[in-house]
């Protein structure tokens, strides 16, 4: 019998991605690290299959400040995350804010952030970013 691939192990995969995110975080300047400390991260394919690194900011202000640093973010993602073709800077406000906004619409808070309260801007990793890191 053939052994199962080790990446079927969820704990190992989570540990790998956490180490990757930590390395990404610590490779940027202190101001960007501070902004990223407020964010959540994810990895998902786009509808066309492009692997996307998601940076989920809790507010528009933080997202806008990250967009100002997008060139250095794209460089670091290109260097550290082979196969990732784009970065998405998203806004998903904290659940308590969403619940407050929805208080007049729904009697009970929802466990998920509704799409009407989310936004995302996608930045493809250009080929010249890949060449700068070689």
ChimeraX commands (.cxc) that place a marker at each C-alpha (Angstrom):
marker #1 position 0.00,0.00,0.00 radius 0.5
marker #1 position 1.28,3.48,-0.87 radius 0.5
marker #1 position 1.67,5.98,1.96 radius 0.5
marker #1 position -0.73,8.91,2.14 radius 0.5
marker #1 position 0.71,12.33,1.22 radius 0.5
marker #1 position 1.71,14.22,4.34 radius 0.5
marker #1 position -0.23,17.32,3.26 radius 0.5
marker #1 position -3.49,15.46,3.94 radius 0.5
marker #1 position -2.59,16.09,7.57 radius 0.5
marker #1 position -4.56,19.23,8.44 radius 0.5
marker #1 position -2.41,20.12,11.47 radius 0.5
marker #1 position 0.76,19.93,9.38 radius 0.5
marker #1 position -0.77,22.07,6.63 radius 0.5
marker #1 position -1.94,24.67,9.14 radius 0.5
marker #1 position 1.49,24.73,10.76 radius 0.5
marker #1 position 3.16,25.18,7.36 radius 0.5
marker #1 position 0.88,28.07,6.37 radius 0.5
marker #1 position 1.28,29.72,9.78 radius 0.5
marker #1 position 5.08,29.59,9.44 radius 0.5
marker #1 position 4.80,31.00,5.91 radius 0.5
marker #1 position 2.59,33.89,7.06 radius 0.5
marker #1 position 4.93,34.60,9.99 radius 0.5
marker #1 position 7.93,34.73,7.67 radius 0.5
marker #1 position 6.04,37.03,5.27 radius 0.5
marker #1 position 4.97,39.29,8.15 radius 0.5
marker #1 position 8.48,39.62,9.62 radius 0.5
marker #1 position 10.08,40.30,6.22 radius 0.5
marker #1 position 8.35,43.69,5.84 radius 0.5
marker #1 position 9.06,47.07,7.42 radius 0.5
marker #1 position 7.79,47.77,10.94 radius 0.5
marker #1 position 4.93,50.06,9.84 radius 0.5
marker #1 position 3.59,47.41,7.45 radius 0.5
marker #1 position 4.05,44.71,10.11 radius 0.5
marker #1 position 1.92,46.79,12.48 radius 0.5
marker #1 position -0.85,47.09,9.89 radius 0.5
marker #1 position -0.68,43.38,9.06 radius 0.5
marker #1 position -0.90,42.55,12.76 radius 0.5
marker #1 position -4.52,43.74,12.65 radius 0.5
marker #1 position -5.35,41.47,9.69 radius 0.5
marker #1 position -6.29,37.88,9.00 radius 0.5
marker #1 position -4.90,35.83,6.12 radius 0.5
marker #1 position -6.04,33.16,3.76 radius 0.5
marker #1 position -5.15,31.32,0.59 radius 0.5
marker #1 position -7.75,30.49,-2.05 radius 0.5
marker #1 position -7.99,29.97,-5.80 radius 0.5
marker #1 position -9.70,32.63,-7.89 radius 0.5
marker #1 position -12.63,31.64,-10.13 radius 0.5
marker #1 position -10.07,31.16,-12.92 radius 0.5
marker #1 position -7.80,29.01,-10.73 radius 0.5
marker #1 position -5.12,31.58,-9.86 radius 0.5
marker #1 position -3.80,30.97,-6.33 radius 0.5
marker #1 position -4.59,34.10,-4.31 radius 0.5
marker #1 position -3.09,35.26,-1.01 radius 0.5
marker #1 position -5.82,37.06,0.94 radius 0.5
marker #1 position -5.09,39.83,3.43 radius 0.5
marker #1 position -8.29,40.59,5.32 radius 0.5
marker #1 position -8.27,43.99,7.02 radius 0.5
marker #1 position -10.76,44.92,9.76 radius 0.5
marker #1 position -11.28,48.45,8.39 radius 0.5
marker #1 position -11.09,50.51,5.23 radius 0.5
marker #1 position -8.34,52.69,6.72 radius 0.5
marker #1 position -6.03,49.73,7.30 radius 0.5
marker #1 position -6.81,48.32,3.85 radius 0.5
marker #1 position -6.02,51.67,2.21 radius 0.5
marker #1 position -2.71,51.90,4.09 radius 0.5
marker #1 position -1.82,48.37,2.95 radius 0.5
marker #1 position -2.62,49.28,-0.65 radius 0.5
marker #1 position -0.04,52.09,-0.34 radius 0.5
marker #1 position 2.54,49.39,0.50 radius 0.5
marker #1 position 1.37,46.95,-2.19 radius 0.5
marker #1 position 4.63,46.93,-4.17 radius 0.5
marker #1 position 6.66,45.63,-1.22 radius 0.5
marker #1 position 3.86,43.19,-0.32 radius 0.5
marker #1 position 3.81,41.83,-3.89 radius 0.5
marker #1 position 7.61,41.46,-3.84 radius 0.5
marker #1 position 7.58,39.49,-0.58 radius 0.5
marker #1 position 4.70,37.25,-1.67 radius 0.5
marker #1 position 6.49,36.58,-4.97 radius 0.5
marker #1 position 9.69,35.67,-3.11 radius 0.5
marker #1 position 8.19,33.55,-0.32 radius 0.5
marker #1 position 5.08,32.00,-1.84 radius 0.5
marker #1 position 5.86,30.18,-5.07 radius 0.5
marker #1 position 2.80,29.64,-7.21 radius 0.5
marker #1 position 0.79,32.54,-5.80 radius 0.5
marker #1 position -0.32,34.70,-8.71 radius 0.5
marker #1 position -2.12,37.52,-6.97 radius 0.5
marker #1 position -2.73,39.27,-3.67 radius 0.5
marker #1 position -6.17,40.41,-2.53 radius 0.5
marker #1 position -6.51,43.16,0.07 radius 0.5
marker #1 position -9.98,42.73,1.54 radius 0.5
marker #1 position -12.11,44.50,4.11 radius 0.5
marker #1 position -14.27,42.47,6.47 radius 0.5
marker #1 position -15.32,44.48,9.52 radius 0.5
marker #1 position -15.35,42.79,12.93 radius 0.5
marker #1 position -18.53,40.83,13.67 radius 0.5
marker #1 position -19.66,43.19,16.45 radius 0.5
marker #1 position -19.71,46.12,13.99 radius 0.5
marker #1 position -21.67,44.08,11.45 radius 0.5
marker #1 position -24.15,43.04,14.14 radius 0.5
marker #1 position -24.63,46.67,15.13 radius 0.5
marker #1 position -25.19,47.73,11.51 radius 0.5
marker #1 position -27.67,44.89,11.02 radius 0.5
marker #1 position -29.50,45.45,14.32 radius 0.5
marker #1 position -32.36,47.25,12.60 radius 0.5
marker #1 position -32.54,44.65,9.81 radius 0.5
marker #1 position -32.36,41.38,11.77 radius 0.5
marker #1 position -33.48,40.48,15.27 radius 0.5
marker #1 position -30.57,38.02,15.77 radius 0.5
marker #1 position -26.89,38.52,14.88 radius 0.5
marker #1 position -25.53,36.37,12.06 radius 0.5
marker #1 position -22.38,34.26,12.56 radius 0.5
marker #1 position -21.04,35.39,9.15 radius 0.5
marker #1 position -20.17,38.77,7.69 radius 0.5
marker #1 position -22.69,39.42,4.90 radius 0.5
marker #1 position -21.20,40.15,1.45 radius 0.5
marker #1 position -22.74,43.63,1.51 radius 0.5
marker #1 position -20.23,44.56,4.25 radius 0.5
marker #1 position -17.15,43.16,2.47 radius 0.5
marker #1 position -14.90,44.54,-0.28 radius 0.5
marker #1 position -11.74,43.33,-1.98 radius 0.5
marker #1 position -9.11,44.70,-4.37 radius 0.5
marker #1 position -6.99,42.22,-6.29 radius 0.5
marker #1 position -3.38,42.86,-7.32 radius 0.5
marker #1 position -1.78,40.45,-9.81 radius 0.5
marker #1 position 1.89,39.74,-9.22 radius 0.5
marker #1 position 3.51,41.16,-12.36 radius 0.5
marker #1 position 6.36,39.26,-13.98 radius 0.5
marker #1 position 8.79,42.16,-13.35 radius 0.5
marker #1 position 8.29,41.65,-9.58 radius 0.5
marker #1 position 9.43,38.04,-10.04 radius 0.5
marker #1 position 12.51,39.21,-11.96 radius 0.5
marker #1 position 13.46,41.84,-9.34 radius 0.5
marker #1 position 13.86,39.14,-6.70 radius 0.5
marker #1 position 16.16,36.91,-8.79 radius 0.5
marker link #1:1,2 radius 0.2
marker link #1:2,3 radius 0.2
marker link #1:3,4 radius 0.2
marker link #1:4,5 radius 0.2
marker link #1:5,6 radius 0.2
marker link #1:6,7 radius 0.2
marker link #1:7,8 radius 0.2
marker link #1:8,9 radius 0.2
marker link #1:9,10 radius 0.2
marker link #1:10,11 radius 0.2
marker link #1:11,12 radius 0.2
marker link #1:12,13 radius 0.2
marker link #1:13,14 radius 0.2
marker link #1:14,15 radius 0.2
marker link #1:15,16 radius 0.2
marker link #1:16,17 radius 0.2
marker link #1:17,18 radius 0.2
marker link #1:18,19 radius 0.2
marker link #1:19,20 radius 0.2
marker link #1:20,21 radius 0.2
marker link #1:21,22 radius 0.2
marker link #1:22,23 radius 0.2
marker link #1:23,24 radius 0.2
marker link #1:24,25 radius 0.2
marker link #1:25,26 radius 0.2
marker link #1:26,27 radius 0.2
marker link #1:27,28 radius 0.2
marker link #1:28,29 radius 0.2
marker link #1:29,30 radius 0.2
marker link #1:30,31 radius 0.2
marker link #1:31,32 radius 0.2
marker link #1:32,33 radius 0.2
marker link #1:33,34 radius 0.2
marker link #1:34,35 radius 0.2
marker link #1:35,36 radius 0.2
marker link #1:36,37 radius 0.2
marker link #1:37,38 radius 0.2
marker link #1:38,39 radius 0.2
marker link #1:39,40 radius 0.2
marker link #1:40,41 radius 0.2
marker link #1:41,42 radius 0.2
marker link #1:42,43 radius 0.2
marker link #1:43,44 radius 0.2
marker link #1:44,45 radius 0.2
marker link #1:45,46 radius 0.2
marker link #1:46,47 radius 0.2
marker link #1:47,48 radius 0.2
marker link #1:48,49 radius 0.2
marker link #1:49,50 radius 0.2
marker link #1:50,51 radius 0.2
marker link #1:51,52 radius 0.2
marker link #1:52,53 radius 0.2
marker link #1:53,54 radius 0.2
marker link #1:54,55 radius 0.2
marker link #1:55,56 radius 0.2
marker link #1:56,57 radius 0.2
marker link #1:57,58 radius 0.2
marker link #1:58,59 radius 0.2
marker link #1:59,60 radius 0.2
marker link #1:60,61 radius 0.2
marker link #1:61,62 radius 0.2
marker link #1:62,63 radius 0.2
marker link #1:63,64 radius 0.2
marker link #1:64,65 radius 0.2
marker link #1:65,66 radius 0.2
marker link #1:66,67 radius 0.2
marker link #1:67,68 radius 0.2
marker link #1:68,69 radius 0.2
marker link #1:69,70 radius 0.2
marker link #1:70,71 radius 0.2
marker link #1:71,72 radius 0.2
marker link #1:72,73 radius 0.2
marker link #1:73,74 radius 0.2
marker link #1:74,75 radius 0.2
marker link #1:75,76 radius 0.2
marker link #1:76,77 radius 0.2
marker link #1:77,78 radius 0.2
marker link #1:78,79 radius 0.2
marker link #1:79,80 radius 0.2
marker link #1:80,81 radius 0.2
marker link #1:81,82 radius 0.2
marker link #1:82,83 radius 0.2
marker link #1:83,84 radius 0.2
marker link #1:84,85 radius 0.2
marker link #1:85,86 radius 0.2
marker link #1:86,87 radius 0.2
marker link #1:87,88 radius 0.2
marker link #1:88,89 radius 0.2
marker link #1:89,90 radius 0.2
marker link #1:90,91 radius 0.2
marker link #1:91,92 radius 0.2
marker link #1:92,93 radius 0.2
marker link #1:93,94 radius 0.2
marker link #1:94,95 radius 0.2
marker link #1:95,96 radius 0.2
marker link #1:96,97 radius 0.2
marker link #1:97,98 radius 0.2
marker link #1:98,99 radius 0.2
marker link #1:99,100 radius 0.2
marker link #1:100,101 radius 0.2
marker link #1:101,102 radius 0.2
marker link #1:102,103 radius 0.2
marker link #1:103,104 radius 0.2
marker link #1:104,105 radius 0.2
marker link #1:105,106 radius 0.2
marker link #1:106,107 radius 0.2
marker link #1:107,108 radius 0.2
marker link #1:108,109 radius 0.2
marker link #1:109,110 radius 0.2
marker link #1:110,111 radius 0.2
marker link #1:111,112 radius 0.2
marker link #1:112,113 radius 0.2
marker link #1:113,114 radius 0.2
marker link #1:114,115 radius 0.2
marker link #1:115,116 radius 0.2
marker link #1:116,117 radius 0.2
marker link #1:117,118 radius 0.2
marker link #1:118,119 radius 0.2
marker link #1:119,120 radius 0.2
marker link #1:120,121 radius 0.2
marker link #1:121,122 radius 0.2
marker link #1:122,123 radius 0.2
marker link #1:123,124 radius 0.2
marker link #1:124,125 radius 0.2
marker link #1:125,126 radius 0.2
marker link #1:126,127 radius 0.2
marker link #1:127,128 radius 0.2
marker link #1:128,129 radius 0.2
marker link #1:129,130 radius 0.2
marker link #1:130,131 radius 0.2
marker link #1:131,132 radius 0.2
marker link #1:132,133 radius 0.2
marker link #1:133,134 radius 0.2
view
